[in-house]
Amino acid sequence: MHIVPRIAEYLKSHPGLYFQQDNAPGHAANFTKEALESFSIQPIWWPPNSPDLAPIKGIWDEQKDLVQDLDLQVHCNYQRLQGIVGIAWDQISDEIIHQYIRTMHERCQAVIDAQGGITKF
């Protein structure tokens, strides 16, 4: 399953959540905007240089670890990589996602305290 339908499914099953991403070139591309729009996903656009505010970064790190655990040679074949990424994503529990979401206040405060500079996140 393509990632955008998974995001749409997750957002529908968890009312009150929003999809946040920065304005990095890949996120701001017309293809990305059209894909999100086709699934009625209205993202919250954040500044392009705000990784400290994105809990997904930690989730991606966990997903990368899972991918490596599942198949060390996965990067040799795109189709294999695509399949393994989906399997790894399915192994990330709602509790792990909620752990990252619960740190948002702390993340935002750290960025404010650092006046937009580097934080521990």
C-alpha positions as semicolon CSV with decimal commas, in nm:
position;residue;x (nm);y (nm);z (nm)
1;M;0,000;0,000;0,000
2;H;0,126;0,347;-0,088
3;I;0,214;0,568;0,212
4;V;-0,040;0,846;0,142
5;P;-0,342;0,612;0,172
6;R;-0,191;0,480;0,498
7;I;-0,163;0,833;0,633
8;A;-0,521;0,908;0,525
9;E;-0,642;0,587;0,693
10;Y;-0,455;0,670;1,014
11;L;-0,589;1,026;1,027
12;K;-0,946;0,903;0,970
13;S;-0,913;0,649;1,253
14;H;-0,767;0,912;1,490
15;P;-0,993;1,220;1,467
16;G;-0,837;1,544;1,585
17;L;-0,488;1,468;1,451
18;Y;-0,326;1,678;1,182
19;F;-0,062;1,595;0,923
20;Q;0,242;1,818;0,974
21;Q;0,535;1,858;0,740
22;D;0,784;2,126;0,654
23;N;0,828;2,302;0,322
24;A;1,133;2,101;0,220
25;P;1,149;2,069;-0,161
26;G;1,017;1,712;-0,170
27;H;0,727;1,800;0,056
28;A;0,638;2,114;-0,138
29;A;0,653;1,945;-0,481
30;N;0,335;1,954;-0,688
31;F;0,322;1,572;-0,693
32;T;0,324;1,560;-0,312
33;K;0,063;1,834;-0,279
34;E;-0,162;1,662;-0,535
35;A;-0,125;1,323;-0,366
36;L;-0,222;1,466;-0,027
37;E;-0,513;1,656;-0,180
38;S;-0,639;1,342;-0,360
39;F;-0,682;1,176;-0,018
40;S;-0,832;1,489;0,141
41;I;-0,529;1,539;0,364
42;Q;-0,483;1,902;0,464
43;P;-0,129;1,935;0,600
44;I;-0,003;2,193;0,845
45;W;0,291;2,359;0,667
46;W;0,585;2,443;0,892
47;P;0,910;2,624;0,812
48;P;1,157;2,415;0,608
49;N;1,428;2,426;0,875
50;S;1,236;2,298;1,176
51;P;1,332;1,933;1,226
52;D;1,326;1,984;1,603
53;L;0,949;2,018;1,580
54;A;0,882;1,704;1,377
55;P;0,811;1,393;1,583
56;I;0,813;1,188;1,262
57;K;1,192;1,219;1,250
58;G;1,223;0,994;1,556
59;I;0,966;0,753;1,415
60;W;1,162;0,736;1,089
61;D;1,477;0,656;1,287
62;E;1,292;0,368;1,451
63;Q;1,163;0,256;1,111
64;K;1,516;0,266;0,965
65;D;1,637;0,045;1,251
66;L;1,353;-0,200;1,184
67;V;1,433;-0,206;0,811
68;Q;1,798;-0,283;0,888
69;D;1,695;-0,557;1,133
70;L;1,465;-0,715;0,873
71;D;1,708;-0,709;0,579
72;L;2,065;-0,577;0,579
73;Q;2,082;-0,593;0,195
74;V;1,747;-0,421;0,141
75;H;1,903;-0,119;-0,035
76;C;2,018;-0,340;-0,323
77;N;1,668;-0,375;-0,465
78;Y;1,401;-0,103;-0,482
79;Q;1,105;-0,344;-0,479
80;R;1,246;-0,525;-0,177
81;L;1,305;-0,193;-0,002
82;Q;0,950;-0,080;-0,074
83;G;0,806;-0,400;0,075
84;I;1,030;-0,394;0,383
85;V;0,948;-0,028;0,454
86;G;0,578;-0,118;0,464
87;I;0,643;-0,410;0,699
88;A;0,858;-0,192;0,925
89;W;0,593;0,082;0,932
90;D;0,329;-0,172;1,037
91;Q;0,552;-0,273;1,331
92;I;0,554;0,077;1,477
93;S;0,281;0,079;1,739
94;D;0,038;0,356;1,820
95;E;0,210;0,379;2,160
96;I;0,545;0,462;1,998
97;I;0,376;0,728;1,785
98;H;0,201;0,870;2,092
99;Q;0,533;0,885;2,279
100;Y;0,670;1,115;2,011
101;I;0,352;1,322;1,996
102;R;0,354;1,371;2,374
103;T;0,694;1,543;2,347
104;M;0,563;1,819;2,118
105;H;0,521;2,075;2,397
106;E;0,875;2,006;2,517
107;R;1,006;2,026;2,157
108;C;0,833;2,358;2,091
109;Q;0,955;2,503;2,421
110;A;1,311;2,391;2,346
111;V;1,302;2,570;2,009
112;I;1,165;2,884;2,173
113;D;1,432;2,868;2,444
114;A;1,702;2,820;2,177
115;Q;1,556;3,112;1,978
116;G;1,517;2,884;1,677
117;G;1,859;2,728;1,718
118;I;1,971;2,371;1,774
119;T;1,804;2,169;2,052
120;K;1,857;1,822;2,198
121;F;1,585;1,681;1,971
